[in-house]
Amino acid sequence: MDTEPLNRIVNSREAGLAIPKKRDETGVNLEHSDSRQTDNAKSVGINAAAAKPPADTRLQRKPTNHGEEQAPSTSRGAPFEQKPPKRPAQNQSGLRSILGFGKTASSLNAVGADTHRKTARKEGYSDDSARAEMDVRTYQRERDAERQRHEQLRPEYCQDVEKLQTELQYERKELERVARSAHHLQTILDNKQFFLGPQAPDEDIRTRFSSIFTSIKTWSTYFMYGPVEDLDIGDNILDKYQRVLPLCTQISHVKTVIAAKKQRRLLVRGWAAFIAYKRILATNTSSKRNGTDLWLDKNSAQSFSLLEQKLSLRDQAQLPVRMLNDWRAWTAELLSKTIDDQMLRASSQTAIMDSVHEVMGFVGHLAQPSKAQELATGLCDIYVEAVRFAQLLRQQRAIWSVHFPKRPTTPINSELMFDPGRMRNELNGDDILDEETLKQQLVEITVTPALLKSGNADGEHYDKEFTAVPAGVAVYGRRDSNLDS
């Protein structure tokens, strides 16, 4: 059988070539029929070629029972009846869908959306609006839980808020009261005539006073060198020694104290402090030599002292204590404006040098000779600071006075007893005694003076005196006055 025409048609279809026009035996034009068949064959061939995987044989023809491919029929009478069967359109589209050919981006998005909807249906959601509705219900449950928690905590919080509001109202009322008091006080101060200079706080005065005698304490550490035999102790100044050594009755007593190094240093401190008190800090005019303030020149100091003594003798009914001290503080303030630091040193230089010589004449042999001049200069600087401090005290409206303990002169009692209200024990370590025991002890060495105060910066309470800084004394716990035993 001649199969060449059939093979040519098949090859043309596989190659995608156009089929020549033919007519059937009756002369009918088969052009349109052949064209449709050609398009179908072309579509199948192209799709099969494009979709054919490298190692996949799913699109090969099924083998026959004998394992060979089934050859197309070569019957002349029916050449087109042996052509490959035409696949339905849905099968071709299904194959293209499986292989992913011919799909656009919009079609892929549509497939994804469809898959999303199917998943949503499985999870109980019909569509996106159902998911949003579930989110709303979730938020509502959380909101209800927070509201419930808020209602549980509300009473406690309300109670705390009410308590704080009550405290706030009280503090506001207290603040208003303090503001009214401050306004009232300011009104009084504005209407009050001020004529005095700045009034130093009590703490500043205490600090400056203690600083002077702390410097003397440091200065006294250099007097542990010389022997006691070299001391020049005169019987004519025994009364001065007794101010530092209240139990002293003879010169041998002084040497006994100096022989012990611990007592020697306390004696040196006490002697330098006593001279500073006697010549510089004794603000009570009756105890001053010639009633002189060393921070003033001699004539001004004498006039100031003379007027003060004359006014102090007046009856308080005619000249109240407040008026007298206002005059004293105001006069000292005005006189202070007439001098400077250089003039202060010049006016007090002679008295200060005399004071240094008096101290060094007694204890100078206890220091190294090479340091004697240096120690004298150091003590001179300390005494200059004491002069400035004395000037400050005279400018204060309150009465500040320096008091050096002195033993009584009555026939019944001539011994200086420890006074807890005005004294402190300078000894430490194993020599510390309790207060009750101290009250029964005799003072053996007076180391520093006391600072007393009466009145205040407002010119009131001059009838009340208190100890601002107690005097430093040494008490060894012996009840008798015989130190030699």
C-alpha positions in Angstrom: 0.0 0.0 0.0 1.3 3.4 -0.8 1.6 5.4 2.4 3.5 8.3 1.1 0.6 10.8 1.0 -0.4 10.0 4.6 3.1 10.3 5.8 3.5 13.6 4.1 0.4 14.9 5.8 1.5 13.7 9.3 5.0 15.2 8.8 3.5 18.5 7.7 1.3 18.6 10.7 4.2 17.9 13.1 6.3 20.5 11.4 3.5 23.1 11.7 3.3 23.5 7.8 0.2 24.5 5.9 -1.7 21.6 4.2 -2.5 22.1 0.5 -6.0 22.4 -0.4 -7.8 19.2 -1.4 -11.2 18.1 -2.4 -12.9 14.9 -1.7 -14.1 12.5 -4.3 -17.4 14.4 -4.7 -15.4 17.7 -5.3 -16.3 19.3 -2.0 -13.7 21.9 -0.8 -12.0 20.5 2.3 -9.9 23.6 3.0 -11.7 24.7 6.1 -11.8 21.3 7.6 -8.2 20.7 6.9 -7.3 24.0 8.4 -9.0 23.3 11.6 -7.4 19.9 11.8 -4.0 21.5 11.1 -4.4 24.0 13.9 -5.4 21.3 16.4 -2.5 19.2 15.3 -0.1 22.2 15.6 -1.4 23.1 19.0 -1.0 19.5 20.3 2.5 19.2 18.8 3.7 22.5 20.2 2.3 21.9 23.6 3.6 18.4 23.8 7.1 19.5 22.7 7.2 22.4 25.2 5.8 20.3 28.1 7.9 17.3 27.5 10.2 16.8 30.5 13.7 15.5 29.9 13.1 12.1 31.5 9.3 11.9 31.4 7.6 9.6 28.9 4.0 10.3 29.9 3.2 11.7 26.4 4.6 8.8 24.4 2.3 6.6 22.6 1.1 3.6 24.5 2.7 0.4 23.3 0.6 -2.4 21.8 0.2 -5.8 23.2 3.3 -6.8 21.3 5.4 -4.0 22.8 5.5 -2.0 19.5 4.1 1.4 18.7 0.8 1.2 16.8 1.3 2.4 13.3 -1.3 4.6 11.6 -3.5 3.0 9.1 -2.5 3.3 5.4 -5.8 2.5 3.9 -6.3 4.6 0.7 -10.1 4.6 1.0 -10.0 6.5 4.3 -6.8 8.5 4.7 -8.1 10.9 7.4 -9.8 8.3 9.5 -6.3 7.1 10.7 -5.3 10.4 12.0 -4.6 10.9 15.8 -7.8 11.5 17.7 -8.5 15.1 18.5 -8.3 15.8 22.2 -11.0 17.8 23.9 -10.3 21.4 24.6 -10.7 20.9 28.3 -8.0 18.3 28.4 -5.5 20.6 26.6 -6.3 23.4 29.0 -6.0 21.1 32.0 -2.6 19.9 30.8 -1.5 23.5 30.3 -2.8 24.3 33.8 -0.8 21.4 35.4 2.4 22.4 33.6 1.9 26.1 34.3 2.1 27.3 30.7 0.1 30.2 29.4 -0.8 31.7 32.8 -0.5 35.4 33.4 0.2 37.2 36.7 -3.4 38.0 37.2 -4.4 34.4 36.8 -1.8 33.4 39.3 -3.0 35.9 41.8 -6.5 34.7 41.3 -5.4 31.1 42.0 -3.6 32.4 45.2 -6.7 34.2 46.3 -8.8 31.1 45.7 -6.4 29.0 47.7 -6.6 31.6 50.5 -10.4 31.4 50.5 -10.3 27.7 50.7 -7.9 27.7 53.7 -10.1 30.3 55.4 -13.1 28.1 55.0 -11.3 25.2 56.5 -10.4 27.4 59.6 -14.0 28.6 60.0 -13.8 31.8 58.1 -15.9 32.5 55.1 -13.8 35.4 53.7 -11.7 38.4 54.7 -14.6 40.1 56.4 -15.0 37.0 58.6 -11.4 37.2 59.7 -11.8 40.9 60.5 -14.8 40.0 62.5 -12.8 37.4 64.5 -10.1 40.1 65.2 -12.8 42.5 66.5 -14.1 39.8 68.8 -10.6 39.1 70.1 -10.1 42.8 70.8 -13.4 43.0 72.6 -12.4 40.1 74.8 -9.1 41.8 75.7 -10.9 45.0 76.3 -13.4 43.4 78.6 -10.6 41.7 80.6 -8.8 45.0 81.1 -12.1 46.7 82.2 -12.6 43.9 84.7 -9.1 44.3 86.0 -9.6 48.1 86.2 -12.7 47.7 88.3 -10.9 45.4 90.7 -8.1 47.9 91.2 -10.2 51.0 91.2 -11.2 51.0 95.0 -7.6 50.7 96.1 -6.4 53.4 93.7 -9.2 55.7 94.7 -8.4 55.4 98.3 -4.7 56.3 97.7 -5.7 59.3 95.6 -8.0 60.6 98.3 -5.3 60.2 100.9 -2.8 62.1 98.7 -5.3 64.8 98.0 -5.9 65.3 101.7 -2.2 65.5 102.4 -1.8 68.0 99.5 -4.6 70.2 100.9 -2.9 70.2 104.3 0.5 71.1 102.8 -1.1 73.9 100.8 -2.6 75.3 104.0 0.7 75.0 105.8 2.5 76.7 103.0 0.0 79.6 103.0 0.5 79.9 106.7 4.3 80.1 106.4 4.0 82.5 103.5 1.8 84.8 105.7 4.3 84.6 108.5 7.2 85.4 106.2 5.3 88.3 104.8 4.5 89.6 108.2 8.2 89.2 109.3 9.4 90.9 106.1 7.0 93.8 106.8 8.5 94.2 110.3 12.0 94.1 109.0 11.2 96.6 106.3 9.8 99.0 108.9 12.8 98.5 111.2 15.7 100.8 111.1 18.9 98.9 110.6 22.1 100.7 111.5 24.4 97.7 112.4 26.8 95.9 110.1 26.4 92.2 109.1 25.8 90.0 112.1 27.9 86.8 112.0 26.1 83.5 112.6 26.9 81.7 115.9 28.5 78.8 114.1 31.0 81.1 112.2 32.1 82.7 115.5 32.5 79.3 117.2 34.6 78.1 114.2 36.9 81.1 114.3 37.3 80.9 118.0 38.2 77.1 117.9 40.6 77.7 115.0 42.8 80.0 117.0 43.3 77.5 119.8 43.7 74.6 117.3 46.6 76.5 115.8 48.2 76.9 119.3 47.8 73.2 119.8 49.8 72.5 116.7 52.4 75.1 117.6 52.9 73.5 121.0 54.2 70.2 119.6 57.7 71.6 119.2 58.4 72.2 122.9 59.7 68.7 123.9 63.4 69.3 123.6 65.0 71.3 126.5 65.5 70.1 130.1 63.4 71.4 132.9 66.5 72.9 134.7 67.0 75.5 132.0 63.5 77.1 132.7 63.5 80.6 134.0 60.7 80.6 136.5 60.3 83.6 138.7 58.4 83.6 142.0 57.0 87.1 141.1 54.6 85.7 138.5 53.3 82.7 140.5 49.8 84.1 140.3 49.9 83.9 136.5 51.0 80.3 136.6 48.1 79.6 138.9 45.7 80.6 136.2 47.1 77.7 134.1 47.9 75.4 137.0 45.1 76.0 139.6 46.6 73.6 142.1 50.0 75.3 142.0 51.2 76.7 145.3 54.9 76.9 144.7 57.5 77.0 141.9 58.4 73.3 142.4 54.9 72.4 141.4 55.4 74.0 138.0 58.7 72.0 137.4 56.9 68.8 138.4 54.3 69.3 135.8 56.8 70.2 133.1 58.9 67.1 133.8 56.1 64.8 132.4 56.0 65.3 128.6 52.3 64.8 128.3 51.6 67.4 130.9 54.3 69.7 129.5 52.5 70.0 126.2 49.2 70.9 127.9 51.0 73.5 130.1 52.6 75.1 126.9 49.1 75.2 125.3 47.5 76.7 128.4 50.2 79.3 128.9 50.0 80.6 125.2 46.1 80.6 125.5 46.2 82.5 128.8 48.4 85.3 127.3 46.1 85.5 124.3 43.1 85.9 126.6 44.7 88.4 129.0 46.2 90.7 126.3 43.8 90.3 123.3 40.5 88.5 123.9 39.3 89.7 127.3 36.3 91.7 126.1 35.2 92.6 129.6 36.7 96.1 129.9 37.3 95.7 133.6 39.8 92.9 132.9 41.7 94.6 130.1 44.9 96.4 130.8 44.0 100.1 130.3 40.8 99.0 128.6 42.6 98.7 125.2 41.2 97.2 122.0 44.3 96.2 120.0 42.6 96.5 116.6 42.3 100.3 117.2 45.0 102.8 117.6 45.8 103.7 121.2 43.9 106.9 121.4 40.7 105.6 119.7 40.8 102.5 121.8 41.1 104.4 125.1 38.3 106.8 124.2 36.1 103.9 123.2 36.8 102.0 126.4 36.3 105.1 128.6 32.8 105.8 127.1 31.7 102.2 127.4 32.7 102.1 131.0 30.9 105.3 131.8 27.7 104.2 130.0 27.7 100.8 131.7 27.6 102.5 135.1 24.2 104.1 134.3 21.0 102.7 135.7 19.4 100.3 133.3 16.1 102.1 133.8 17.7 105.1 132.1 19.9 103.2 129.7 18.7 99.7 128.9 21.1 96.9 128.1 19.8 96.7 124.6 20.5 100.4 123.9 24.0 100.2 125.4 24.9 97.2 123.2 23.4 98.8 120.1 25.7 101.8 120.8 28.7 99.5 121.3 28.1 97.5 118.2 27.4 100.5 116.1 30.5 102.4 117.3 32.7 99.4 116.7 31.3 99.1 113.2 32.0 102.7 112.4 35.5 102.6 113.9 36.2 99.4 111.8 35.6 101.4 108.6 38.5 103.8 109.5 41.2 101.0 109.5 42.5 98.3 107.2 44.5 95.2 107.8 47.8 97.0 107.5 46.8 99.6 110.1 45.5 96.8 112.3 48.9 95.1 112.3 50.6 98.4 112.9 48.4 99.3 115.9 48.7 95.9 117.5 52.3 95.1 116.6 53.8 96.3 119.9 51.3 94.6 122.1 51.5 91.3 120.1 55.3 91.2 120.3 55.2 91.8 124.0 52.7 88.9 124.3 55.0 86.6 122.2 58.0 87.5 124.4 56.1 86.7 127.5 55.2 83.3 126.2 58.6 82.4 124.8 60.3 83.7 128.0 58.7 80.9 130.0 58.6 78.0 127.5 61.2 79.0 124.9 64.0 76.9 126.4 61.8 73.7 125.9 62.2 74.1 122.1 65.2 73.5 119.8 67.3 76.7 119.6 67.3 76.6 115.8 63.5 76.7 115.8 63.0 79.4 118.4 62.7 82.3 116.0 60.4 80.4 113.7 58.1 79.4 116.6 58.0 83.1 117.7 56.9 84.2 114.3 54.3 81.5 114.1 52.8 82.5 117.5 52.8 86.2 116.3 50.6 85.2 113.3 48.2 83.3 115.6 47.9 86.4 117.8 47.2 88.7 114.9 44.2 86.4 114.0 43.1 86.7 117.6 43.1 90.5 117.3 40.8 90.2 114.2 38.5 87.9 116.1 38.3 90.4 119.0 37.3 93.1 116.5 34.5 90.8 115.2 33.1 90.2 118.6 32.9 93.9 119.4 30.8 94.5 116.2 28.1 92.0 117.2 24.9 93.1 118.8 25.0 90.1 121.1 27.5 90.1 124.0 30.3 87.6 123.3 32.8 87.2 126.0 35.9 85.0 126.5 36.3 83.5 130.0 39.4 81.9 131.4 38.6 79.6 134.4 39.9 81.0 137.7 39.9 79.3 141.1 37.8 80.8 143.8 39.5 83.2 146.3 37.1 82.5 149.2 38.6 81.2 152.5 36.2 78.2 152.5 36.9 77.0 148.9 40.0 78.0 147.0 40.2 75.0 144.6 38.9 75.0 141.0 36.4 72.2 140.6 35.4 70.7 137.2 32.2 72.4 135.9 30.4 70.2 133.3 28.4 73.3 132.0 31.5 75.3 131.1 34.4 72.8 130.8 35.4 69.7 128.9 38.2 67.3 129.7 41.0 67.5 127.2 42.4 64.1 128.1 41.5 61.0 126.2 42.3 57.3 126.1 42.4 55.5 129.5 42.2 58.8 131.3 38.5 59.5 130.3 36.2 59.8 133.2 32.4 59.8 133.3 30.6 63.0 134.0 29.5 62.2 137.6 33.1 61.4 138.5 34.3 64.6 136.7 32.1 66.7 138.9 34.0 65.6 141.9 37.5 66.3 140.4 39.9 69.2 140.7 41.1 71.0 137.6 44.9 70.5 137.3 45.7 72.3 134.0 43.6 74.9 132.2 44.3 74.5 128.5 41.9 76.8 126.6 39.4 79.5 127.6 35.6 79.3 127.2 33.4 81.4 124.8 30.2 82.7 126.4 27.2 84.5 124.8 24.3 86.5 126.1 21.6 88.2 124.0 21.1 87.7 120.2 21.2 89.6 116.9 17.8 91.1 117.6 18.9 92.8 120.8 16.9 90.5 123.1 17.5 88.0 125.9 20.5 89.7 127.4 19.6 88.2 130.8 20.4 84.7 129.6 24.0 83.6 129.2 25.1 80.2 127.8 28.4 78.5 126.9 29.1 78.6 123.2 32.4 76.8 123.5 33.5 75.2 126.8 36.9 75.7 128.3 39.4 72.9 127.8 40.9 71.5 131.1 42.9 68.5 132.2 41.5 66.3 135.0 43.6 63.3 136.1 41.1 61.9 138.6 43.0 62.8 141.8 40.8 64.3 144.5 43.7 65.8 146.5 45.8 68.8 145.5 49.2 67.3 146.2 50.7 66.3 142.9 54.1 65.5 144.3 52.8 62.4 146.1 
